[in-house]
Amino acid sequence: MTLLETGRERAGAIILLLGAAILLTLLPYASGLIGGLVLYVVFAPVFLTIARRVPERWAAAVVVTLALVLIVAPTLVFAGLVVDQAQDIATGVVRGPLVDRLATIQVAGYPLGPRLAGLGEQVLAWLGRSAFGVLGTATRVGLNLTIALFLLYYLLRRPGQAWDAVRPYLPFSAASAELLRVRFHDVTVSTVIGTGLIALIQGVLVGLGFWVMGINNAVFWGVVTVVFAILPVVGSGLVMAPAVLTLFLGDRYGAALVLALLTVVVGNVDVVIRPIIFRRYAQIHPLLTLVGAIGGVTYFGLLGILIGPLMLSYFFELIRIYRAEYVEPAAVPAVPGMPPAGPGPPPRGGEGVPRPRGPPVVRAAGLILAVYH
């Protein structure tokens, strides 16, 4: 049989080619498209509250304006702090006690210190110069933000149409598809609200701690901590550890001890708050957040810190639903108003238990799900 012999095959090939071309065209603006969906999940409850009192069109406009203010205002503050203070911070560190102590290090009589100090000066000087490049991608960021806000507006105006358009193409039963929608919503809220709240609290604590200890540019370091704190476990430590070391090398032992204790307190904010958010919405393993954030930054820039973990979480939710419906067809948990999908649990004793099957990627992902839980 000749390839692309039938009309169906030719139509499928054309659709695939056009889809690939559209995907490549929109790839630079993926942050805006994904960001619009995330904003919709976060702001939908606010929209519903406002829509009870004013027409939906006005409610959507108010929510979009609110989202714009909440996004642009902190971004402008952060950019201003970076441009104003980063060069001064880099210069201060180069001339401070940390680099001076590095210059005195010797290993087996070899003067390693001067090389380390010189490298440190080069790195810090590069960071200071690079701070002014933060605004270099302003055009693309502005376009992505515009796309996200337009998408948010139309999703708020017609919330059901997007899901109705996607639903026929999902290869799942009605119950599984509805469960997938609910899980995507919970994962999004858990990631954005939980991670954002934790990062904000840690940033405030670090900024206050630096101010009390007399460390310059406390507000700047607090804002930087908010960004780094999105990374679980190690996030805030990337800011706190160098500060403790700098105080110690500057012979401020008491301040270094207090800041070290504050480092422990700030690190435990994650341990206390994250389970509270997870109990209400969805549990996301810290490893997913860490790996997703690192990979996301590569493709989406700074927004990848949030988008990366979301993409990984969505992938594993898809695998979970796929396994429940096709590989190990136990009953899919019922969503209110929907009957459970698939047969009931298999009989005890192992009889009738289906052998694991499915594509290799699904079987491999099943192993990773053990870590995900």
VENUR-V403889 format. One record per residue. PSI is psi in radians with two decimals (NA if undefined). Layout:
psi->PSI
psi->PSI
//
This chain:
psi->2.25
psi->2.47
psi->2.43
psi->0.69
psi->-0.68
psi->2.79
psi->-0.60
psi->-0.75
psi->-0.72
psi->-0.73
psi->-0.72
psi->-0.71
psi->-0.72
psi->-0.75
psi->-0.75
psi->-0.75
psi->-0.79
psi->-0.69
psi->-0.73
psi->-0.71
psi->-0.75
psi->-0.71
psi->-0.78
psi->-0.63
psi->-0.69
psi->-0.15
psi->-0.72
psi->-0.31
psi->0.37
psi->-0.60
psi->-0.69
psi->-0.73
psi->-0.83
psi->-0.69
psi->-0.63
psi->-0.73
psi->-0.73
psi->-0.76
psi->-0.65
psi->-0.79
psi->-0.71
psi->-0.71
psi->-0.07
psi->-0.77
psi->-0.64
psi->-0.74
psi->-0.78
psi->-0.65
psi->-0.79
psi->-0.62
psi->-0.28
psi->-0.33
psi->-0.42
psi->2.88
psi->2.64
psi->-0.62
psi->-0.76
psi->-0.65
psi->-0.74
psi->-0.70
psi->-0.71
psi->-0.76
psi->-0.73
psi->-0.73
psi->-0.75
psi->-0.77
psi->-0.72
psi->-0.79
psi->-0.78
psi->-0.42
psi->-0.84
psi->-0.74
psi->-0.92
psi->-0.60
psi->-0.76
psi->-0.69
psi->-0.80
psi->-0.78
psi->-0.72
psi->-0.74
psi->-0.73
psi->-0.86
psi->-0.69
psi->-0.62
psi->-0.38
psi->-0.76
psi->-0.72
psi->-0.70
psi->-0.79
psi->-0.76
psi->-0.72
psi->-0.68
psi->-0.69
psi->-0.62
psi->0.03
psi->-3.06
psi->-0.42
psi->-0.88
psi->-0.62
psi->-0.74
psi->-0.66
psi->-0.60
psi->-0.30
psi->-0.04
psi->2.35
psi->2.47
psi->1.98
psi->0.70
psi->-0.13
psi->2.24
psi->1.42
psi->-0.46
psi->-0.87
psi->-0.63
psi->-0.76
psi->-0.76
psi->-0.74
psi->-0.71
psi->-0.74
psi->-0.72
psi->-0.71
psi->-0.76
psi->-0.83
psi->-0.66
psi->-0.68
psi->-0.71
psi->-0.73
psi->-0.76
psi->-0.64
psi->-0.37
psi->-0.57
psi->-0.19
psi->0.00
psi->-0.63
psi->-0.04
psi->-0.47
psi->0.39
psi->-0.63
psi->-0.85
psi->-0.70
psi->-0.73
psi->-0.71
psi->-0.75
psi->-0.70
psi->-0.71
psi->-0.78
psi->-0.78
psi->-0.74
psi->-0.67
psi->-0.77
psi->-0.72
psi->-0.77
psi->-0.83
psi->-0.50
psi->-0.64
psi->-0.67
psi->-0.62
psi->1.22
psi->-0.56
psi->-0.40
psi->-0.69
psi->-0.79
psi->-0.70
psi->-0.55
psi->-0.59
psi->-0.62
psi->-0.77
psi->-0.34
psi->-0.04
psi->2.22
psi->0.78
psi->2.83
psi->2.95
psi->-0.73
psi->-0.74
psi->-0.70
psi->-0.73
psi->-0.69
psi->-0.70
psi->-0.73
psi->-0.77
psi->-0.74
psi->-0.71
psi->-0.73
psi->-0.83
psi->-0.71
psi->-0.72
psi->-0.83
psi->-0.75
psi->-0.71
psi->-0.87
psi->-0.90
psi->-0.86
psi->-0.92
psi->-0.74
psi->-0.73
psi->-0.77
psi->-0.80
psi->-0.70
psi->-0.79
psi->-0.78
psi->-0.69
psi->-0.72
psi->-0.77
psi->-0.73
psi->-0.78
psi->-0.77
psi->-0.74
psi->-0.75
psi->-0.69
psi->-0.75
psi->-0.66
psi->-0.02
psi->0.38
psi->2.30
psi->2.73
psi->0.77
psi->-0.68
psi->-0.74
psi->-0.84
psi->-0.54
psi->-0.73
psi->-0.73
psi->-0.66
psi->-0.65
psi->-0.71
psi->-0.85
psi->-0.52
psi->-0.22
psi->-0.50
psi->2.15
psi->2.71
psi->-1.04
psi->-0.18
psi->-1.16
psi->-0.47
psi->-0.44
psi->-0.40
psi->-0.72
psi->-0.74
psi->-0.84
psi->-0.58
psi->-0.75
psi->-0.76
psi->-0.70
psi->-0.76
psi->-0.70
psi->-0.79
psi->-0.37
psi->0.23
psi->0.40
psi->1.24
psi->-0.70
psi->-0.81
psi->-0.66
psi->-0.69
psi->-0.78
psi->-0.75
psi->-0.57
psi->-0.72
psi->-0.69
psi->-0.59
psi->-0.72
psi->-0.75
psi->-0.83
psi->-0.72
psi->-0.54
psi->-0.15
psi->-0.71
psi->-0.76
psi->-0.59
psi->-0.81
psi->-0.68
psi->-0.79
psi->-0.57
psi->-0.78
psi->-0.74
psi->-0.64
psi->-0.54
psi->-0.59
psi->-1.74
psi->2.53
psi->2.21
psi->2.14
psi->2.41
psi->-0.54
psi->-0.67
psi->-0.76
psi->-0.77
psi->-0.91
psi->-0.75
psi->-0.70
psi->-0.75
psi->-0.80
psi->-0.63
psi->-0.65
psi->-0.60
psi->-0.66
psi->-0.50
psi->0.07
psi->-2.62
psi->-0.61
psi->-0.35
psi->-0.34
psi->-0.56
psi->-0.71
psi->-0.66
psi->-0.94
psi->-0.62
psi->-0.78
psi->-0.75
psi->-0.74
psi->-0.74
psi->-0.72
psi->-0.81
psi->-0.51
psi->-0.69
psi->-0.76
psi->-0.72
psi->-0.81
psi->-0.69
psi->-0.80
psi->-0.73
psi->-0.54
psi->-0.58
psi->-0.61
psi->-0.90
psi->1.38
psi->1.22
psi->3.04
psi->2.28
psi->2.32
psi->2.34
psi->2.48
psi->2.50
psi->2.21
psi->-0.05
psi->2.40
psi->2.70
psi->2.55
psi->2.58
psi->2.95
psi->2.95
psi->-3.13
psi->2.57
psi->2.73
psi->2.70
psi->2.79
psi->-0.05
psi->-0.14
psi->2.34
psi->0.08
psi->2.13
psi->2.50
psi->2.46
psi->2.37
psi->-3.13
psi->3.03
psi->2.68
psi->-0.65
psi->-0.58
psi->-0.73
psi->-0.70
psi->-0.72
psi->-0.51
psi->-0.62
psi->-0.68
psi->-0.48
psi->-0.46
psi->-0.65
psi->-0.66
psi->-0.66
psi->NA
//
